[in-house]
Each structure stands twice: as C-alpha cells, then as structure tokens.
C-alpha cells in the first residue's frame, strides 16, 4: 500500500486518501467550446493568459461557462510538436483543453515565454499535463519543471491516463516569465496547458522574491456534489477549489448569505467557497486530516505553509459558543481558542515554513464551547527558493531579438546563462555573487546568419568577444558597435559587408582597446583610406618646448620598437586584414627550448630571476609550508605586496613538466576562487612560482584546529568556504578553454586569505579534458592524495571532471564533521564510510562537528551532508556536476541565513511559544449579502498526492 499523504477523517476513524474519492476519477462536465479567437501572446483585460498547448493552427477559443479565452501556444514557444491524446482516453465529459499536447523530444530544456506582464508582481502559474498515451509508447515520462530559472517541481506521470496540475505562486522579477520543461532522461517532456493569473501584491505574503509557494492541495469543505469545483468567475483569481466530500463522518453547513472579504484581506477566499463548511457528525469528536512531506531532488525536507479558512455560517443563539483549537502534531497551532465570526472571513496560517515528515492537523472544541468545530477551506503549499538570479534583462532582450532576427537554431531556449548547465550554446557568461549574470562572449561563426548586422548586438553592454565570422552578413558595419564598453575582440571576417569601418571602431583599434578582424569581405574597405585610423594633428607650437634629450629618447625607442615588430613579423608572419591593438599592456616571455623543448610556451606574468627571489624573500628566511614541489617562502615585492614563493627543490619528485603545467595553467585562469600567480622564475636550474599571499593558511589547518590564532570555524563560515571552493572548481570545469581537471583537490590545497575567502591552489597535476563530451583523460599513473582519490579513477586510470567532484565531496564531509579524510582510530576508515554509517541512523548530531555547539540550521547541514554523499558515489555517473553542487550549496547558504537572521525554530507554532506576528487570524465584518449560484464549470485536475520521499533517512522533525 502506498502512503496516504493527505487525508481527512473523524477521530479514531480510518484515514481516507483523496485518490479514493470519485471526483478524482475525472467524471466531470465538459468545457464547451465557444467563439473562435485569434491566438495571442498577450494577457487579456484581466491580465490572464490561458494557453491550450498543442492546439493546432493559430486560432483559439472561448469557454462558454467561464468566458475565458484560450490561445494556441504558437506565440509562446518555437519548439516541439503537436499531438492528440489516444482516442481511448477521450471521454464525453472531458474538457476540450485536454485533447492535445505539445511534446519536446529535442533539447535538454524547452520553454514557454509569457510576456507583457508587470515586473515585481505576484502571479499564479499553473501547468497542466495529461499523457493519454499520445505517443503510443505506453511509457509515461518523468521530467523537471522550472518557473523561470528556479526549480519548481518534478512532473511524474505515473499512469497513462493521469491528469496532473502543478501550480505555483511566485513574484516575477521581469516583464516576462518562462515555464520550462527539463528532460532528465526519463522520457520526453510534454505539456497540455499553461495558465497565468495576476495576484495582488498583498495576497499570500508568504510568497516573496526569495521564495515561492507550490500548491499541494486546495480544498473546499462542505459541498455534497463531488464535481462542484469553484473557480473563475466565482473566484476572481481563478484559483481552483476542489470539494472535500466525506458524508459518513462530516456534516455540511451551508448558507446563501454572502461571506465577504474586506480591504487588505491576505487571501481573499471567495464567497462561493466560504458559504460551505463541515463539522463532525459526532459532536464529541474532532476534525482531523494530515499530509506527508514530499521530498524534492534538491530539498529532501521541504518547508510547508498551511492556510485554514473559517467563517461562522449560522447565526448562533444566546449563550451558544463555537470555539476550538487548531493543533499541529499534538501542539497548539494558535495559543488561544478561535471563534469564527458570523459571515466574516478569517484564517489561521503560518508565515515561517514548517519542516516535518508528517503534518497531523486536529481541530477540537475548547472546554467552553457548546458547539463542535468547523472548517470552511484549506490551502497547503510547499516552499521553493527563488533566489537564483536570472540573466540581466537587457542582455536577455538583446539576445532574444538576435535569435528572432536570424532564426538561430542552436539550443537557445530559456534563460541564456542560468542554470549554468543549460547555458546557451556559443555564449559565455560572467557570474558574480548577488548580481545578474551577463553575456560576455557571443560566437556565431559559421551559423548561417544573413542580412544586416542586428542593432541588438550593441545592447549587449557586457560583451567582450563577438565573433560573426564566416556568415552571409551584408550591408555596412554599424557605428553602434563602437559603443560597447567592454568589447575587446570583434571578428567580422568572411562575410559580404561593404562600405568602410566606422570611425568609432577605428578609434578603439588605435587606442588599443579593440582587436578587429574583417578579412575576406570583398566589398569592404575598397577605398584604401576608408579603413585607416584618422591621424591626429600635432600642435606645432608644442614641439618648441620639447627637450632635445627627450626627442632623442623617443627616436631611439621608436626605432627599437620598429625593429622588434619587423623581426616579429618576419618570424611569425602577418595577419591579413586584421587591425591590431597599438599598445599592448602585457609582456609575453618565451621560456624557450631549454624548458622541456617547447619553444611556443609563453607566460604573460612577471618573470623573476633567482636573485630577485633572494631579495624578496630575504634569502629565503621564512618558510610558510612544504609540499611535493618544495618549500614555500614568505616574501615582499618592491611595493610592499606580500607574496608566497614556491621554490622547486632539487630533490622534488615534481620536475620541469609539473612546473610548466602549473605555470601555463595559472597564466590563463583568472577567478576569484583560484589562487593567482603573480610571476615565475626559470633561471637555469632554479624554478619557482610566485603567488598571492594567503595569510590564513590551508583549510586543513582550520578543520584540524592547528590554526591556533582563530577559533573553530562556525558553520556559516564553513558553508561559505565550501561554496567558494566549489565555484573555483566549477570554473575549471566549465569556464576554462579547454576545461581542466585539478586532480588533487583536498583540504590542504584550499587556501584562505585574511577575510577567510577560499581559493583553490596547486595546479601542477591538472589536466585538460574535452568539456563537450566530458571524456576521460588518459594517464599512465595515478596521482592524488589517499582518502581523496576517486575509486573509479583508481580502477580505470582515467580521471574525469567527476574525479574532482568526488574529492570535493570528501572536503565537504570534512567541513561538516571536523574529521580528516581518513579516520585512524580505532582502525583506519574512510570518512565517507564512517559518515554513511552514522547518517543511516538518521541523527545528524552524531555527524556534525561538536565544536560548532549546535549553532547551525539542521536542514542546511543535512542538505550539505547529502550533497557530500552524492559527490562521493562510487559510480561517477551518479555524482552531480560542480555546477549542480554550486546551486545546492547556494540553497544551504539561504537556509543558514534564515537560521542566523531570525528565530531558530523552523516553525514557531511547534514550540508552544507562538506570537501573533508569526501565526495570526483575521475576522472581518460585512452587512452585505447576496445569493451566489455554484459554478458548474468543470476543471479536470488531480494533485500529485502519491509521491513519497525518496530519502531513507533525513532530519528529525523539529
């Protein structure tokens, strides 16, 4: 028997799952088809967008009952194929919107874009799914659903005929929102329909810019008709309220009088819902129902928000009292007895998400009550983080316009940069903490572009590299490109451009800020002078005051530079039709054939002599540490900058090859979480690398307690170190070209500066790999440190990026537990094995470093430990990528922020110390009344109640 995650019953009666109720068998009335409307990608006058996905053609229709207009999805997505569900799943009572679907067999991510909405407003987003064996495969798929760039839920079509609705309430930051289907390898994603409904900013205050609400259930207590669904127009927000019918145990109470909301109502439950309620048939018993937490892939213990709606529907005689308690898991939900007011809406709700494995709600009469308890309606939501920042909206608008103009057929769906694992092909983005990602590189070479150069390229204000070469672009080069402040390389070669190079670009070329390539454009620069920088006129009077020695010096320098340029051109050849920067700001030093025989090796950092090293280290006086390469010495440059000098020992097992590898890598990687190389020394037999100074030493020293000048690291600091280290590794795997595997990730190779910011160090064992296919790197021997080495790498001699993930998982376990990679007492055992055994018992306190004294969010620590165990899975295919790890650690940080910033209880009403600022209810009055007829419009819907947590253990209920 499956779990029964949401049920309602009398006290001591057998719980009855909602899956057993007849209305979930889809025996509902048909939505009649009305007038035909033109498909549109705009909200209607109410701000509603209603999409019938997979509807053929360009014309929509209006529903006779609700009068809501349904559009085809042609204006919302440009991918996928239309299908009809199998005839055997079509019934006379089925709504028209379920007849067809759109499926997406191609691409990892496919999205619908809903535009012309108000930024910062709160929206209800609803996605509808009915598999109906549309593909004839009899294989219902499982896939992920995202709202914008944030994970929404897992869509699990467990049976072919199942009708599933997913609903979320989110704050939309931009003037558009995307609903994205993510192929996770468990079947082809599809969708039946999408609804978007605007909500007032004051409604559902639990939905904020940082968190969204995902509907688990919304029930109307009291109707006797199992098809009596309340929605628009009875609910102006078009929420869907399903009837809860339990005639055996619950007696209904109804009224035709209007139950009205007042100004600033937080939920605005509709009158049609509030006009019905239930009470126990046996007045001495309670109203009880429960639900179970549904684990999500990125949140094994999600938080929940519950809203219970109450209104007194009977005019009570004198001395009659209806007062009751609402309890959660045997503890008061609200500290006092609650009496609903006559024809006034009211609610009890929590504002801080509650985290339990099971939620048992009991409503029982107080000792003073002469009447049994009642309830009118309930809404249950889980909470999802919405803290991931989407790509800068101006960049998105620009690249979307470029996509539309050239009909780009690459994998350009959803947000261009986020999530990083699904960033658009041919784009590179920059990612900064707490700010929107920016597009910094666009490579559309050989992409079949035709026509003129889009003016939208000039709106990519952060772009540094723009390659439009080898296309069929015509017309002239737009002057607007010269206004791009960060553009460093512009490649327009191999097109059919004409005219001249704009003066603004020529000026950028002349001042050295831009490299411009424009060869193989036959009609460009046909006038010899049209592509030459304008020569600046010198002030002849100024020449009188120039001293003769200075003139001679300028002449000498000019002649020298000219000779060097001629020699360089003779040696390396010239680049045809390429305008080069005129003032190089970095110097390239060739190590030459005396170093490993590679005359092409060039390093763009400062070159030190051995005497320089003696001077800056005061004759190698102070040793900072020692590794396989040799000793690391403390030093100071001429300007007082403190540095670390790693000098290769003559007896070192790491020789010229490792030195060159690390030197080459460090010259081309630049990231705030990677240690920077200031310079190098290759002076005869002496080899050294000069790094930025990391005053707080290694992470291992802090974990072990050997760093006496600082106390034990608190959990929030450990989390930040873990996140920063993960970001450094992610850059190696995704941000480098070619990508790199570190191959020696460990706590001693993570260094901390004075602000305790983490940086990855020691790249002597790093190797490049094919980032596109994530293939292995062939090696002849195993490198790394015992306790951190990937067992799959040990078995195959072929490391992958997942080998670094494994090693990082060990480091993360060290941060959680405070223990070394290999525990030596009573017997040698891996920290992974030890942690798995301890966590299997379900008690996180036995695993967490006791020196942190319990100062942490228990769910955040659980999540971090779970990430570590996933990273250290035996099979590399089961491990996440570093991009996944970074995203998960961001969520841990958010959990810890909640712990540090406020009440340490995850849900204050479970502690018994409840105040009105955390849990509250309202009682609102009105003298108005009116008859309200039930809405007969049927809306097929089945909530996904039968999902059960996949984690065998987890945080204890708190």
TATAHU-V832092 format. One line per field, one symbol per residue. ss: DSSP state (2 for helix, 1 for strand, 0 for the rest). burial: # if it has 16 or more other C-alpha atoms within 10 Angstrom, else .. A space follows every 50 residues. Layout:
ss: ???
burial: ???
This chain:
ss: 00000111110000001222022220000000111111000000000011 11000000111110000011110000000011110022200000022201 11110000111111100000011111111100000000000111111001 11111100000011111111100001111111111100111011111110 00000000001111111111100000000100000000001111000001 11110000010000000000222201111100000011111100010010 00011111110100000000000111110011000001000101011111 00010001111111100000000110111111111000000022222222 22222200000000000002220000111100000001111110000001 10002222200000111000011000002222200000111000000110 00222222220000111000001100000000000000022220000222 22222222222222222222220000011000000000110000000000 01100111022222220000001111000111111100000111111100 00000222222222222200000100111111100111111100000122 22220000000000222222222222222222222000111000002221 11000001110000001110000000110000000000002222220110 22222222222222222000011000001122222222200002220002 22000002222222222222200002220002222222222222222222 20000002220000000011000000000000000000000000000000 00000000
burial: ...########...#####...##.########.....#####....### ######..#####.##.##########.##.#####..##...####### #####.#########.##..##############....############ ########.###############..#######....############. ...#.####.#############..##########.##########..## #####.#####...#################.#.############.### #############.......########..#####.############## ################..#.#######################.##.### ##..##....##########.###..###.#....##########.###. .###.###################.###..##.#.#############.# ##########.##########.###....####................. ............................###.........#...#..... #####.####..#..##..#........########.....########. ...##..###.######.##.###########....############## .##...#....#####.###################..############ ###..################....##.....##..#######...#### #######################......###..#...#..#.##.###. .....##################..#..###############.##.##. ....######...#....###.##..........#############.#. ...##...
